[in-house]
Amino acid sequence: MQRHFEHELRQLNQLLHTQTERIAESVRQAVRALLTRDPLATATVERWESDSDATDIRIEEECLKILALHQPVADQLRYVFSVARVNYSLERIGDLAARIARKAATLGDFHVADFDQPIQALTDAALNALLQALNAFTASNVAAARAVVAGDEAVDRLRDDLLRRIDEELRKGGDAVPHLLRLRQTAQYLERIADHARHIGECVVYHIEGDVVRHRLPEAVSRKPMVLFLCTGNSARSQMAEALLRHMAGDRYEARSAGTNPRPIHPLTFTVMQEIGISLEGHYPKKVDVFREEPIHTLIVVCSHAVRNCPITWPGIASQIYWDIPDPAAVQGNEEEKHAAFQNARELLTAHIRQWLAEQEARAAIAAQDLAAR
């Protein structure tokens, strides 16, 4: 029985080694496709995607078979469990590589010189994090794995710098907007590869030391939950709500806004927010599609029309809320009446956000009490 167990572990290791090499090369080719627009690199990634999916299934089946037939314990159990988790991350990284390659193919000859350095920096950081994590797993190197986990915030900063530059170009509008949106999604994909590399590093620490670090290290819990406010035009209500939440609880939540059919921000939106000392500098209308693959925690729809044009469910979302705030831009009348309508929308949103924040604090306090009582 022991010989069979050792033989199956060697098979599992060989499968994982094959998957590791293929996924790492897929990421390299995807990065090549992004930086050079090489169609052969894109074709290579797409060709390998189905092979990676098949190997993913085989590894999962082997892990389940070993657990069922041999019932490993202690470090052997942790190893099989870690292989299964690493395999999951590898499969997700392969999917992200394929998405990057496909996005690169749609960019054509689009090029902005200001993006060259931040794109190169982000791609290098994501690829290096992946290779270091895979090497740490192969060599059972805990120190190297912890370095990958600790380095995740540096990759986040590179992503944020690139997104800031892209957003500056988006605000200019023009024919480049569709390409910029694709490039923005690609930046998110690259950062997620680094996230999965961090997860592999966490698996190494667990396998070798039996130490679960993913919820203890500051790097693993530093991200704020994202709240997306959605309306039709992203020209008034959702823009106000984004700015209000950032003003009231920006230390706890990442506020964003979008529209199902975005229009330019209404001038009175700027006016009524400035009246209470909140600037909308840097705000611009965004289509909801920009956030389709963002890690949205809470979606708050602030108009009934957007409800009819918004998916009933949102992948990975924790909460979806509807506030039917009247559209101030739809008010007919003189300038004073229109101004009053925007002020009323602002005050309604302020009251709703304050109530929502109070509810979140109450839930957190109850959860803390429950945990202390266990």
C-alpha positions as CSV (number, residue, x, y, z in Angstrom):
1,M,0.0,0.0,0.0
2,Q,2.8,2.4,0.9
3,R,4.5,1.8,-2.5
4,H,1.2,2.5,-4.3
5,F,0.9,5.7,-2.3
6,E,4.4,6.9,-3.1
7,H,3.9,6.0,-6.8
8,E,0.6,8.1,-6.9
9,L,2.3,11.0,-5.2
10,R,5.1,10.9,-7.9
11,Q,2.4,10.9,-10.6
12,L,0.7,13.8,-8.9
13,N,4.0,15.7,-8.7
14,Q,4.7,15.1,-12.4
15,L,1.3,16.3,-13.4
16,L,1.7,19.4,-11.3
17,H,5.2,20.0,-12.7
18,T,3.8,19.8,-16.3
19,Q,0.9,22.2,-15.4
20,T,3.3,24.6,-13.8
21,E,5.6,24.8,-16.8
22,R,2.7,25.2,-19.2
23,I,1.0,27.9,-17.2
24,A,4.2,29.9,-16.7
25,E,4.9,29.8,-20.4
26,S,1.3,30.8,-21.1
27,V,1.8,33.9,-19.0
28,R,5.1,34.7,-20.8
29,Q,3.4,34.4,-24.1
30,A,0.4,36.5,-23.0
31,V,2.7,39.2,-21.8
32,R,4.6,39.0,-25.2
33,A,1.2,39.3,-27.0
34,L,0.4,42.4,-24.9
35,L,3.7,44.2,-25.4
36,T,4.4,43.3,-29.0
37,R,0.9,42.4,-30.4
38,D,2.5,39.2,-31.7
39,P,-0.4,37.1,-33.1
40,L,1.6,33.9,-32.8
41,A,1.9,34.4,-29.0
42,T,-1.9,34.8,-28.8
43,A,-2.4,31.7,-30.8
44,T,0.0,29.7,-28.6
45,V,-1.8,30.8,-25.4
46,E,-5.2,29.8,-26.8
47,R,-3.9,26.5,-28.1
48,W,-2.5,25.6,-24.6
49,E,-5.7,26.6,-22.8
50,S,-7.6,23.4,-23.5
51,D,-4.5,21.3,-22.5
52,S,-4.3,23.2,-19.2
53,D,-8.0,22.6,-18.5
54,A,-7.6,18.9,-19.1
55,T,-4.5,18.7,-16.8
56,D,-6.4,20.7,-14.1
57,I,-9.1,18.0,-14.1
58,R,-6.6,15.2,-13.9
59,I,-4.8,16.7,-10.9
60,E,-8.0,17.3,-9.1
61,E,-9.1,13.7,-9.7
62,E,-5.7,12.4,-8.5
63,C,-5.9,14.4,-5.3
64,L,-9.4,13.0,-4.6
65,K,-8.3,9.5,-5.3
66,I,-5.3,9.8,-3.0
67,L,-7.5,11.2,-0.2
68,A,-10.1,8.5,-0.6
69,L,-7.8,5.5,-1.0
70,H,-4.9,6.3,1.3
71,Q,-6.3,8.8,3.8
72,P,-3.0,10.6,4.4
73,V,-2.4,12.5,7.6
74,A,-0.2,15.3,9.0
75,D,2.3,16.7,6.5
76,Q,1.2,14.3,3.7
77,L,-2.4,15.5,4.0
78,R,-1.3,19.1,4.0
79,Y,0.7,18.4,0.9
80,V,-2.2,16.9,-1.1
81,F,-4.5,19.6,0.1
82,S,-1.9,22.3,-1.0
83,V,-1.5,20.7,-4.4
84,A,-5.3,20.9,-4.9
85,R,-5.3,24.6,-4.0
86,V,-2.2,25.4,-6.1
87,N,-3.8,23.6,-9.0
88,Y,-6.9,25.8,-8.7
89,S,-4.7,28.9,-8.8
90,L,-2.8,27.6,-11.8
91,E,-6.0,27.0,-13.7
92,R,-7.2,30.5,-12.9
93,I,-3.9,32.0,-14.0
94,G,-4.2,30.1,-17.3
95,D,-7.6,31.6,-17.8
96,L,-6.2,35.1,-17.1
97,A,-3.3,34.5,-19.5
98,A,-5.8,33.6,-22.2
99,R,-7.9,36.7,-21.5
100,I,-4.8,38.9,-21.7
101,A,-3.8,37.4,-25.0
102,R,-7.3,37.9,-26.4
103,K,-7.4,41.5,-25.2
104,A,-4.0,42.1,-26.8
105,A,-5.4,40.9,-30.1
106,T,-8.2,43.5,-30.0
107,L,-5.8,46.4,-29.3
108,G,-4.4,46.3,-32.8
109,D,-1.9,49.1,-33.3
110,F,-3.2,51.2,-30.4
111,H,-0.3,52.6,-28.5
112,V,0.2,55.4,-25.9
113,A,3.9,56.0,-25.1
114,D,3.1,57.1,-21.6
115,F,1.9,53.6,-20.8
116,D,5.0,51.7,-21.9
117,Q,6.9,51.9,-18.6
118,P,4.0,51.2,-16.2
119,I,2.8,48.3,-18.4
120,Q,6.3,46.8,-18.5
121,A,6.7,47.3,-14.7
122,L,3.4,45.6,-13.9
123,T,3.9,42.7,-16.3
124,D,7.4,42.1,-14.9
125,A,6.2,42.2,-11.3
126,A,3.2,39.8,-12.0
127,L,5.4,37.3,-13.9
128,N,8.2,37.5,-11.3
129,A,5.7,36.9,-8.5
130,L,4.3,33.8,-10.3
131,L,7.7,32.3,-11.0
132,Q,9.0,32.9,-7.5
133,A,5.9,31.3,-6.0
134,L,6.1,28.3,-8.3
135,N,9.8,27.9,-7.5
136,A,9.1,28.2,-3.8
137,F,6.5,25.4,-4.0
138,T,8.9,23.1,-6.0
139,A,11.7,23.7,-3.5
140,S,9.6,23.9,-0.4
141,N,11.2,27.3,0.3
142,V,9.1,29.0,3.1
143,A,11.2,32.1,3.1
144,A,10.7,32.6,-0.6
145,A,7.0,32.0,-0.3
146,R,6.6,34.5,2.5
147,A,8.5,37.1,0.3
148,V,5.9,36.5,-2.4
149,V,3.1,37.1,0.0
150,A,4.7,40.2,1.4
151,G,5.4,41.6,-2.1
152,D,1.7,41.6,-3.2
153,E,1.1,45.3,-2.1
154,A,4.0,46.4,-4.4
155,V,2.2,44.9,-7.4
156,D,-1.1,46.6,-6.3
157,R,0.7,50.0,-6.3
158,L,2.0,49.3,-9.9
159,R,-1.5,48.4,-11.0
160,D,-2.9,51.6,-9.4
161,D,-0.3,53.7,-11.1
162,L,-1.2,52.3,-14.5
163,L,-5.0,52.6,-13.8
164,R,-4.5,56.2,-12.9
165,R,-2.7,57.0,-16.2
166,I,-5.4,55.1,-18.1
167,D,-8.2,57.0,-16.3
168,E,-6.5,60.3,-17.2
169,E,-6.7,59.4,-20.9
170,L,-10.2,58.2,-20.5
171,R,-11.3,61.6,-19.3
172,K,-10.2,63.1,-22.6
173,G,-12.7,60.9,-24.4
174,G,-12.4,60.3,-28.2
175,D,-11.9,57.2,-30.3
176,A,-9.3,55.7,-28.0
177,V,-11.9,55.0,-25.2
178,P,-12.8,51.4,-26.2
179,H,-9.0,50.5,-26.4
180,L,-8.4,52.2,-23.1
181,L,-11.2,50.2,-21.4
182,R,-9.7,47.0,-22.7
183,L,-6.2,48.0,-21.5
184,R,-7.7,48.8,-18.1
185,Q,-9.2,45.3,-17.8
186,T,-5.9,43.8,-18.9
187,A,-4.2,45.7,-16.0
188,Q,-6.7,44.1,-13.6
189,Y,-5.9,40.6,-15.1
190,L,-2.2,41.1,-14.5
191,E,-2.7,42.1,-10.9
192,R,-4.9,39.0,-10.4
193,I,-2.1,36.8,-11.6
194,A,0.0,38.2,-8.8
195,D,-2.9,37.6,-6.4
196,H,-2.9,33.9,-7.3
197,A,0.9,33.9,-7.0
198,R,0.5,35.1,-3.4
199,H,-2.1,32.4,-2.9
200,I,0.5,29.8,-4.0
201,G,3.0,31.3,-1.6
202,E,0.4,30.9,1.2
203,C,0.0,27.3,0.3
204,V,3.7,26.7,0.6
205,V,3.7,28.1,4.1
206,Y,0.8,25.9,5.1
207,H,2.3,22.8,3.5
208,I,5.7,23.2,5.2
209,E,4.8,24.8,8.5
210,G,1.0,24.1,8.9
211,D,0.6,27.8,9.3
212,V,-2.5,29.5,7.8
213,V,-1.3,33.0,6.9
214,R,-3.9,34.3,4.5
215,H,-6.1,36.0,7.1
216,R,-3.3,37.1,9.5
217,L,-0.8,39.0,7.5
218,P,-1.6,42.7,7.0
219,E,-1.0,42.4,3.3
220,A,-3.9,39.8,3.0
221,V,-6.5,42.0,4.7
222,S,-5.5,45.5,3.6
223,R,-8.0,45.8,0.7
224,K,-11.2,47.8,1.3
225,P,-14.5,46.3,0.1
226,M,-15.7,48.0,-3.1
227,V,-19.1,49.7,-3.3
228,L,-20.4,50.4,-6.8
229,F,-23.3,52.9,-7.2
230,L,-25.2,52.4,-10.4
231,C,-27.8,54.6,-12.2
232,T,-28.7,55.1,-15.9
233,G,-26.5,58.1,-16.9
234,N,-23.8,58.2,-14.2
235,S,-24.3,61.9,-14.5
236,A,-25.9,62.9,-11.2
237,R,-27.1,60.5,-8.5
238,S,-24.4,57.8,-8.7
239,Q,-21.7,60.4,-9.0
240,M,-23.0,62.1,-5.9
241,A,-23.3,58.8,-4.0
242,E,-19.7,57.8,-4.9
243,A,-18.3,61.2,-3.6
244,L,-20.5,61.1,-0.5
245,L,-19.4,57.6,0.6
246,R,-15.8,58.4,-0.1
247,H,-16.2,61.5,2.0
248,M,-18.0,59.7,4.9
249,A,-16.2,56.4,5.0
250,G,-13.3,56.4,2.5
251,D,-11.1,54.8,5.1
252,R,-13.3,51.7,5.1
253,Y,-14.8,51.5,1.6
254,E,-13.6,51.9,-1.9
255,A,-16.4,53.9,-3.7
256,R,-17.1,53.7,-7.4
257,S,-19.9,54.7,-9.7
258,A,-21.1,53.8,-13.2
259,G,-24.1,54.0,-15.6
260,T,-26.0,51.6,-17.9
261,N,-26.0,54.4,-20.5
262,P,-23.5,57.0,-19.3
263,R,-23.8,60.7,-20.2
264,P,-21.7,63.8,-19.3
265,I,-21.9,64.8,-15.7
266,H,-24.6,67.4,-15.2
267,P,-23.2,70.8,-14.2
268,L,-25.6,71.0,-11.2
269,T,-24.1,67.8,-9.9
270,F,-20.8,69.7,-9.4
271,T,-22.6,72.7,-8.0
272,V,-24.6,71.0,-5.2
273,M,-21.6,68.8,-4.1
274,Q,-19.4,71.9,-3.9
275,E,-22.0,73.5,-1.7
276,I,-21.2,71.0,1.0
277,G,-17.5,71.1,0.5
278,I,-17.1,68.0,-1.6
279,S,-15.2,68.2,-4.9
280,L,-15.9,66.0,-7.9
281,E,-12.5,66.6,-9.4
282,G,-11.4,63.5,-11.3
283,H,-14.9,62.2,-11.7
284,Y,-16.1,61.2,-15.2
285,P,-19.0,59.0,-16.5
286,K,-18.3,55.3,-16.8
287,K,-20.2,52.4,-18.3
288,V,-21.1,49.6,-16.0
289,D,-19.2,47.1,-18.3
290,V,-15.9,48.5,-16.9
291,F,-16.6,46.9,-13.6
292,R,-18.0,43.5,-14.8
293,E,-14.9,41.7,-13.6
294,E,-14.0,43.9,-10.7
295,P,-14.3,42.5,-7.1
296,I,-17.5,44.3,-6.2
297,H,-18.6,43.8,-2.7
298,T,-21.8,45.8,-2.7
299,L,-23.9,47.0,-5.7
300,I,-26.3,49.9,-4.9
301,V,-28.7,50.8,-7.7
302,V,-30.0,54.3,-7.2
303,C,-32.7,54.4,-9.9
304,S,-35.5,52.2,-11.1
305,H,-34.5,52.4,-14.8
306,A,-31.1,51.0,-14.0
307,V,-32.7,48.1,-12.2
308,R,-34.4,47.0,-15.4
309,N,-31.0,47.2,-17.2
310,C,-28.8,45.6,-14.5
311,P,-28.2,41.9,-14.1
312,I,-30.3,40.4,-11.2
313,T,-27.1,38.7,-9.9
314,W,-23.5,39.9,-10.1
315,P,-20.7,37.4,-10.0
316,G,-19.0,37.3,-6.6
317,I,-21.1,40.1,-5.1
318,A,-22.0,40.0,-1.4
319,S,-24.9,42.4,-1.5
320,Q,-27.2,44.1,-4.0
321,I,-29.4,47.0,-2.9
322,Y,-31.9,49.3,-4.6
323,W,-32.6,52.9,-3.7
324,D,-35.2,54.6,-5.9
325,I,-33.9,58.1,-5.9
326,P,-35.8,60.5,-8.3
327,D,-33.7,61.7,-11.2
328,P,-33.0,65.4,-10.6
329,A,-32.1,65.9,-14.3
330,A,-35.7,64.9,-15.3
331,V,-37.2,67.8,-13.3
332,Q,-38.9,70.5,-15.5
333,G,-39.1,74.1,-14.4
334,N,-36.9,77.2,-13.8
335,E,-33.3,77.1,-12.7
336,E,-34.2,77.5,-9.0
337,E,-36.5,74.4,-9.2
338,K,-33.9,72.3,-11.0
339,H,-31.3,73.4,-8.5
340,A,-33.6,72.3,-5.6
341,A,-34.1,68.9,-7.3
342,F,-30.4,68.2,-7.3
343,Q,-30.1,69.4,-3.7
344,N,-33.0,67.0,-2.7
345,A,-31.3,64.1,-4.5
346,R,-28.1,64.9,-2.6
347,E,-29.8,64.9,0.8
348,L,-31.7,61.7,0.1
349,L,-28.5,60.0,-0.9
350,T,-26.8,61.3,2.2
351,A,-29.5,59.9,4.4
352,H,-29.5,56.5,2.7
353,I,-25.7,56.2,2.9
354,R,-25.6,57.2,6.6
355,Q,-28.3,54.6,7.3
356,W,-26.4,51.9,5.3
357,L,-23.2,52.7,7.1
358,A,-24.9,52.4,10.5
359,E,-26.3,49.0,9.4
360,Q,-22.8,47.8,8.4
361,E,-21.4,48.9,11.8
362,A,-24.2,47.1,13.7
363,R,-23.6,43.9,11.7
364,A,-19.9,44.1,12.4
365,A,-20.5,44.6,16.1
366,I,-22.9,41.5,16.3
367,A,-20.4,39.4,14.4
368,A,-17.6,40.4,16.8
369,Q,-19.8,39.5,19.8
370,D,-20.6,36.1,18.3
371,L,-16.9,35.4,17.7
372,A,-16.0,36.4,21.3
373,A,-18.7,34.1,22.6
374,R,-17.4,31.0,20.9
